[in-house]
Amino acid sequence: MPERPVVMVGFVPVAVTSLAQFQPEGSVIVVDEPDVIRKRELGPKADEAPVVRELIAWEYQLDGAADAFYNAHPDLDPVAIAPLQEYATPFAARLAERYGLPTGGYGALRILRDKAVLRRVSRAAGILNPESVEVTGPDGVRAFMAEHPGPAVLKPANRQAALGTRILASPDEIDDAWAETTAMDEGVMVPDRGFELRMLVERCVQGREYSVELLVERGRVVFGNVTGKELYPGGRPVELGHLVPADIPGELDALLRAETERLLKAVGFGTGIAHCEWIVEDGRPYLVECAGRFPGDGIVDLMDRAYRVDLVRAFWTLMKGEPLTTPLPEKAPGAAAIRFLHTGAGVVEDVSGLDEARALPGVQACSVTVEPGAEVRELRSSWDRVGSVVTEAETGAEAVAAAWRALDTIQIKVRPAQDGSAQDRPAQDRPA
C-alpha cells in the first residue's frame, strides 16, 4: 500500500531536502502555480528529488482554489498539508480543512496574509500597532505624514520579502517612493496574471527589531524562540542578519513570546508554525507583521543549530496529527548567527576568499550566489543579497563576531553596469 503523501504548497528546494531526511521516497506531493513551474523550470527539479511523488500545477492563489482542488482530488488521502511560501498559506489551510487535517486555520491565515486586516484584528485585542492607514496614491501618504510628523513606512499590505517597503524620512521622498514600490516585480516567483497591490503607510516605529517563532499544537505552544535582527542601513528595511537566540534580557524575551501567543489567540491560530516580527520602542513591542509559515532567511537552520533540534521533523509530526515523542527544549545550549552579503549594484568581475572564509573557526556554511559576469542590482529586497555566512558558537556575541570575520574575508569585485540594467531588472531573472 503506498505511503499517504504529505502535500507541500510552493516548491522550496531546501524544504524538499529536509523532508527527504525522514519521508520515504515518493511520499511528497508539491503543488505550485503553473506559471511559476514553467518560469522556474520546476519539473526537472521535482524529477531529480526521489522523495517527490508528483508536482501538481494548480492556480492556488485564486479564490476557491482549495475547494476546487479538493473536488478534483477527492481520493488523494494526504497525511499532512503545509505551506512553504507566504502566498500559499490560505490555500494550504483551507485544503487541510477540507481533508480533515491539522492546520493553523483558514480564517487565521487569511488574517495573517493581509497586513491591513491583521492591524485591525490585533489592535482590537489590545496589541500595540503603529498608526497605519491604507492609501491609494501619493496624496494619501502626504496626508498621513502631515497628521503624523516624523518618518513613515510605505509598504504593501499583501506582498513578501520586504518587497516594495520604503522608509520615508520626509514628504519630499513620497512621489519617488510610490513610483518605486508600486512597480516592484517578483519575476519568476509569481504567476503572470498578477494580483492587486494594496499599500499601507504607517508611523515608523523606532527601536530594535526581533522575530518570534512559535510551534503550536491546537493553540498550545510547544516550542518558542526569539530571533535578534539587524537591518542594512538606509531607507529599505532589508535584513542584514539574524541571531538565535536573541541576546536580550529574560524579561524582554518573555514579553515578546507572550505578545506573540496573545496575537495567535487573537486570530484563532490552531496547529502549525508562526513567525511574527516586532519592533521594541521604549520597552514596548509593536507588531510589524506575522506569517503562518516557517521563517525564511535561514532562521530554521539557526534554530536547529542553537537548540539542537530538528524543527522541520517536529512540525510535520504535528501537521500529521501525531504526538511529539519528546518535549522540545525551552533553552538553547548554544548560539547561531547568519549574516548576508551585498555589494554595490553592477556586474561581478571577481569573487575570492570563499575557501578562506569557510576555514575560519565557527563557520558552518558560507556561500556566494553570483559569479563573474552576473549582475547585482541595488539592494531593494531580500532577493538582492548575494551571499551568506552561518556560524555557531557558545554565545551570541561569539557567533556574530565569527560571521563578521568570514564576511570580511570574502571579496566581490563589481564594476558599474553601463546600461543600468542591474538596477532595473527583477532580481529573480538576472543571471546567477
N, C-alpha and C positions, 0 to 999 in steps of 0.2 A: 504494500500500500504506500503510495507516495507521501512524502512529508507534507503536512499542512504548511502552506507558504506564509512567510511574512511579506508584507507589502510596504515598500519604501516609495514615498511620493517625492519625486525630484531626484535626479541622478547626481550623487555626490561620490566621487571616486574613493575618498578616504573612508566614507561610511560603508561602501561595498567591501573594502579591505577589512574593516573592523568586523563586519558581520561574518566574513569568511573565517574568522578565528573560532567561531562557535556554532555557526549554522552549517548543516550538511550541504553538499553540492546540490545545485538545482532546487534550492528551497527559498529563494528570494525572487519576488516579482517587483519590478521597478515600473512606476507609472510616470510619464512625463509628457509635456506638450509636444505635439507633432513638429511644430516649427523649431522648437529647441532641440529635439532629437536630430533633426536634419542639420541645423546650423552648427551644433557641437559635435556632429558625427558620432552620436552615442551608440548606434547599432554595433559597430565593431568593438567598442569598449565593453559593451554588455556581453558580447560573444566571447571576449577574452577572459571574462570572470566566471570561473566554474560554479561559483555559488549562485549566479543569476540563472533562474529558470526561463524568464521571459521579460522582455521590455515592451510594455503596452503604451501605445500612443493614444493620448486622451486629452482633450481640451479641458483640463481640470479647473481652470480658473473662471470658467463661465458659470453663471447661475444655474443651479440644478444639476451640475456636472456629477456630483457624487451619487445622487439618486439615479441618474441615468446610467452611470457605471454599474451600480448595484443591479439594476434591472437587466443590464446586458450581460452580467456575470453572476447570476444567482447561485451557481454551484461552485464558485471559486473556493469557498471554505477557508479563508485565511485564519491564521492563529494570532496575528497581530498586524496592526496598521499604524504607521507613524510618518509624519512629515520630516523631510530633511532640508527643506528650504522654506524661507519665510512665506512666499506666495502659496505654498502648498498646505498651510496649516488649517484653514477652514475646510477644505476638501477632505483632508485626511480625517479630521474629527467627525465630519458628517458621515463619511464612509464607514468609519469604525462603529458609529451608532447604528447604521443600517445592518451591519453584520453582527451586532451584539457584542462588541469587543470593548475593552477598556480604552478610555480616551479622556483628554482634557475637557471635552465637551464642545459641541459646535457653537453654542451661544457664547461660551467663554472665549473661544478662538476668534470668533467674529469681532468681539470687542478688542482683543489684543492686536488684531491686524490693523485696526483703524485708530490712529493716534488721537484724532479728534473725539471719537466716541470714548476711548479709554480715559481721556481727560474728564469728560462729563461723569462717567461712572465712578471713577476713583475719587474725584473731588466730592461727590455726594457721600462717599464713605469716610470722609474726613482725612484723606491722604493729601499731603501737600503737593500742589501742582503750580508751576509758574502761570502768570496771567497769559492767556492764549486765546486767539480767535482765528477762525477760518477766513481766508481772504481770496479774492478772485482776481486781483490785479495790484499794481504798484500803489494806487491811491489808497487801498485798504491798509497797506503796510505803513504808508505815511501817516494815516490817521491813528494807527495804533502807536507808532513811535512818538507822535505828538502828545498822546494821552499818557504814555509810559516813557518818560525820559530815560536815556541811557541805552546801552547796547541791546539789540534784539536778535532773535534767531529766526531765520526764514527757512522752513523745511517742508518737504512733502508730508502729507498725512498718511500716505499709503505706498511708500517705497522702502527700499532696503539698503544696507551697506553704507549708511551716511550719505547716500546719493542725493545730490541736489540741496544739501544743507549748507547754509551760509550764516556766519555771524556778522551782523551789521553794526559797525562802530558808530555810524552816523547816517542820517537820512540821505546824504549825498550818494550813498552806495546802493540805494534801493533799485533804481532802474537797471543798472548793470547786473545786480544780483538776481533780479527777477528774470531777466533775459537768459542768464546762465542756468539757473536752477530749473526753469521750465523747459529747457532744451536738452537736458541730460538724456543720454542714450544708453540703455542697458544692453544693447547689442545682442549677442547670441544667447543671453540668459533669459530672454522673454520672447513670447510669440510675436509674430509680425503684426497681428491685429491691434496690439497695444491695449491700453486701458486708461480710463480717465485719471488725470492728475489733479489732486486736490492739495492746496497749500495752507500751511499754518504760519502765523507769526506769533512769537512768544517773547516774554521777557527773558533776557539772558541771565540765567542763574550763575552766580559767581562762587566757585568752590572746587574742591577735588571731586573727581568722578569715580564711581565704583559700579560694579555689577554684582548681582546676587544670583546664584544658580541654585535652584531647589529641585530635587527629585521628589515627586509627590505620588502617593498611592491613595486614591479615593479621598483626597483632601488632606491627608496626613503627610507631613514632611518626613521623609526617611533619610535624606541627605541634604546638606546645605554647605555653601561656600560663598565667601565674599572675595571678589577679584579686584585688585587695585589697577587703575588705568592711568595711562599717560598719553596725552594728545600731542600731535605736531602743533607747533605754534602757528598762529595765523587765523584767517577767517573761515577755515573749513575744519570742522571738528573730526579729523581723521585720527584713528588711534595709532600711536607710536609703539605701544607695548602694553603688556599685562603682567601682573604678578599674582601668583596663587600660593598661599592665601595672602590677602592684602595685609600689609604691615601697619595695622591700626590698633588702637586700644580695644580691649574686650568689650567695653560699653558700646562703642560705635559699631563693632561687629554684630553684637546682639540686636542693636536698634535697627540696623539695615535688614537683618534677617526677619525681624518681627514685622517691619513695614511691608516686606515682600510677601510674607504669609498673609498679612491683612489684605493686601492687594489681590492675591489669588482667591481669597474668600469673597472679596467684593465682586469678582467676575464669575464666581462659581466654578473654579477650575477643579477638575476631577483627578485623573491619573496622567502622568507624563512629566516632562521636564520644562522648567520655565527659566528664562534668562531676562532679568529685569535690571535696568540701568537707572542710577540715581546720582544726583549732584548734592553734596552736603554743603550748605550755606549757613554760616553762623550756627553750626552744630545740628542743623535740622535737614533731613533728607527730602529733597524734591524729586518727584518722579520725572524721569526723562522719557522712557518708553519701556515696554515689556513684550517679550516674544514667547510664544508657547512652543518652543522647539529647542534643540541643542544650540548653545552659543557657537559662533564661528571663531575665526582668528586663532585657532589652536588652543582655546581655553579648555576644551575637554581633555586634550593631551596633558596640559599643565595640571589639571585636577588629578588625573590618573597618576602622574609622577609624584605630586606633592603628598597626596593622601594614600598612595599605594593601593589604588582600587582599579577595577575595570568598570567604569561608569556606563559604558555602552551596553555591556552584558547585563548589568543591573537594570538599566532602562528597559531593554527588550524583555527581560524576565517579567517586569511589572506589566508591560503592554500585552503580554500573553495571558495575564491574569494569574500568574504563578507567584508564590511567595518567595521572598529572598531567603536564602538558606542561612546567611549570617548577617548581623547588623553591619551597616556601613559606618566607617569611622566618623567621629564627631570632630576630631582634631587632626591636623596634618602633621606628620612627623618631620617633614622637610618643606622645601620651597622650590618652586619652579617659575621661570620667567621666559617671556618671549619679547623680542624687540624686532621691529620691522625696519626695512631698508628702503630708502628712496634717494634718488639723485635729482639733479635738475632736469628739466624736460630737454629732450634731444635724441640723438642717435648714439647708441652704445658703440664705442670704439674698442674697449678692452675691459676684461674682468680678471682680477687677480686676487690672491690672498685667501681663497676659499679653503685650500688644504691646510694652510697655517691656522686659520680660524677654527677649523674642526679639531685640530690637535690641542687646542688650549684647554686647561683644566675647567671642568664643569660643563663644557659644551656637549650637548646631546644630539643636536641636529643643526645643520647650517645649510642654507640653500639660497641661490640667486636664480630668478626666473627669466632673466634676459641674457642674451649673448651678443657678441659683436654683430652689428647690423640691425639690431632690434630698436624700435622706437620707444622711448619713455615719455609719457605725457605728464603734464602738470598735475600735481597732487590735488585731486578733487574728490576722490572717494577711496575706499579701502582697496579697490581693484587696481589702483595706480601704483601701489607699492611693489617693489621689485625683488624682495628677498626677506629672509627672516633668520633669526638665531634663537634656539631654545636651549636653556641652561637649567641645571639642577644644583642645589647647594643646601646646607643645613639651615641657613637663614635667608630671608628675603633680600636683605642688603647684599649678601654674597652672590645670590643668583643674578640680581640686576647688574652688579659690577662685572660679573663674568660675561654677561650678554654684551655690555658696552665694549669690553675689551675685544670681543670677537668682531663686533661691527666695525670697530676702528681698524681691524686688520684687513677687512675686505675693501678693495679699491675698484670702483667702477668709473671708467673714463668716458665722458659723454661730450659730444660736440653738438652745437645747436642744429636743430632741423631747419634747413634752408627754406622750406615751403610752409613751415608752421604746422605740418600735419601731426606732429606729436601732441600738440595742444588740442587739436580738433577731433581726432578720430576716437570712436568708442574704445575704451581700454581693452575689452574682450576681443576686439577684431585686429589688434595690432600683432605683428609677428612676435613670437616669443622664443 
